[in-house]
Amino acid sequence: MAELDEAVTRCSACPRLVSWRERVAVEKRAAFREQSYWGRPVPGFGPADASLALVGLAPAAHGANRTGRMFTGDRSGEVLYRALFDVGLASAPNSESADDGLRLYGTRITAPVRCAPPANKPTPAERDTCSPWLARELELLRPTLRVVVVLGGYGWQALLPVLAAAGWEVPRPKPRFGHGARVGLGDAGGGELLLLGCYHVSQQNTFTGRLTPEMLRAVLTEARDTAGLGPVG
């Protein structure tokens, strides 16, 4: 997994994304003008033997594109890591930077697109070009992975073809995303994987109350217990 993470950070396959992530890293946001931006593709975060995975969308321009860690450095990350801490899956309630010492327990956070896209909207071609990174990551997690929490409809739609290509039996018609969606997948080897849908932790959802802290904790608690992790810390 460490080799995969390192390889991810060197990817330059999508010219539009490369140009944008590097431009943002130079121009910066005024509040972060004294900081050095990561400005590269962002690898997954969490142990290589995780039994629970969280799949989002893509790094934020001034969040993970700045800090180098998934869901770190913006309001979405603040909500997510607080909830992970509350249910015993993170060692601290805040994720500030890639070297802050935060640990995840049995949990890995990843995304189908690894570079910050303009307007938070990767193109279908960029999504497809990036999908082998997620496929390989899931392949490495396969021996221990039991549950995937998918944050938002984009991640849901991007993940299903990757799982199908990897041998998981995705129902037809494909299951629809929704908060609280619950889909069990099997494979030819007798493995089982549970997909749980959760609204994305974007400000659009958390500020309007569409996704409340209680709703997020409920999904993470079900995921934690199904993955056999239990409260930790």
N, C-alpha and C positions, 0 to 999 in steps of 0.2 A: 504493500500500500504506500509506503514511503517513496518508492521509486515512481509509482503512478502519480502521486501528488507533485513530485518534482517535475515530472514530464508535463503535467498540466500547466505549470507556471511558465513553460517555454513555448506554448502553443501560439502560433501566429497565422492560423488558417483563414480567419475572416477579416479581410482588409478594413471593412467599415468599423468593426468592433475594436480592432487594434488602434485605428486612428482615433476613435472616440476615447477609449480608456487612457491613452497616452496624452491626449489633449487635456482631458480633465485633470490628470496628474500634474500638468504644468500650470494650467490656469487656476486651479484650486477654487475652493469656496473661501470667502473672506475669513470666516471663523477658523479655518484650518490653514491659513496661509503660511504659518511657521512650521507646519508639519511636512514630512516627506511622505508622499503618496506611494502606495504599493504599485498601482498602475499596470498590473499584469493579470493574467487569468488567476482565478482564486480556486485553490484546491478544496476538497472536502475537509471537514473538521470533526475529529472524534476518533475513537479507537478502531483498529482494523478488525476487531472481532465483535463489533457491535451487533446486538440482536434487534435494535430499533434504529430505523433511519428516518430522517425528516428531509423531504424534498421540496425545495422552494421554486423560485423562478430564475433569478440571475442576480449577480452582485449589484448593489446600488452604487451610483457614480461616486458619491462622497461617503459611502458606508464601507462595504467590503473592498471596493476599489481603492479606498484610502488605507484601510487597516490590514488587508490581506487575510482576513478571516471571515468566513461566511456569516451573514447576519450580524455584523459587528460595526458599530460606529454610527448607527442611525436609529430612528424611533422604532422601526420594525424589530430591530435586534433587541432593543430595550424591553419590548413586550415579550418577545420569545424567550430570552434568557431568564427573565424574571419568572416566567411560568415554569420553565425547566427546573429552576432552582426550587420553586415552591413544591413541585412534585418529586423532588429528590433525584433529578437526573443531571444536575449541574452543581459544581462545587461552590459557585458564587452567583449572586443575582444579576451581576453586570458583566458584560463582555466589552472591554475597552480597546484591546489591541492583541495582536497575535502572540505577544510575549508577556501577557499579564498573569500567566499561571493558571488560568481557568481550565478545569477538566470537565469532560462529560462522562457520565457513567453508563456504559453499555449503549451509547447513543452516538450516531454520526449524522452530521448535517451536510447536505450536498444540494446540487441544483443541476438542471438539465443544460443550462448555459453558464459558462464560467467567466465571461467577460461582461462588464457593465455595458448595456446597450443604450443608445440614445432613446430618451423618453421611456425607458424601462420596457422597450418593445423590440425584442429580437425578431428577425425575420424567420419564416419557416426554413429557409435554406441555412441560416445560421444555427438554428435549433438542430437541424439534421446533421450538420457538419460537426457539431459539438457532442452529439449523442454517443459516439463510441467511448468517450471518457466516462460517462455515467454507466454505460453497459459494462465496462471493465471494472468499475468500482463495485457495482452490484455483484459481479462475478466473484470478486475477491471476498465480499461480505457473505456470499451465499451459504457457506457452512454454518454460520451463526445467525443469519438474519431471519427474523420471525414476523416483524411488523414494519410497515412503512406508513408514516403519516405524510400525506400530500397536502401542501399548503397552497391552495388555489387551483382553479381550473386549468391554468396553463401547464402547471407541473403535472397535473393528472393526465392531460392529453399527451404530453411529451413522454411520460413514464410508461404508459401502457404498451406502446409498440416496442420499447426497449425490453420490457419484461417478456412479451410474447416472443421476441427474437431470441431471448435467452432460455426459452423452453418452458416458461410458466404458462399455464392454461388460462388465458384471458377469455372470459365469457363473451359470447356473441348474441345479440348486439353488444358492443362494448358498454360497460357500466358507465353511467353518467356521474359526473362530479356533483357533489353537494356537501354542505356541512353535515357531518354525521354519517356520510355514506360509508358503508361497511361491505367490503367485497373480499371473499376468500379465494385464493388461487392455489392450485396444486401444480405439481410437475410430474414428469414420468418417473422420477426417482422416489416419489412418495413424499416429497417435501411440501410444506404448507406455508403460505405467506398471506398475511392479512393486510389489506389496504384500508386505511382510514382517511376520509376526506375532512379537511378543516379549512375554513375560510383563511385566506392569506392574512398575515399580520401587518398588512399595509396600513398606513394612516387612514386611508379612505375607509377601511373597515373598522379599525379600532377607535377612531375619533367619532364615528357616527353611531357606534354601539352595535353595528352589525355583528362584530366579533367582540365579545366581552372577555375579561380575564377569566371569569368563571367558565365560559364556554371552552376557552383554550385549555384550561387546566383539566376539564372533564375529558377532552379528547386525549390529552397527554397521559392522564391517569389510566385510561383504558389501554392505551398503547403500552405503557410501562408494565401493567399487570399482565397483559397478554404475552408480552415479550419475556416474562419471567424475571423481570428486574426487581420489582418491589421497591419501596422507599429506601434510598441510600443516603448516608450522610446525616 
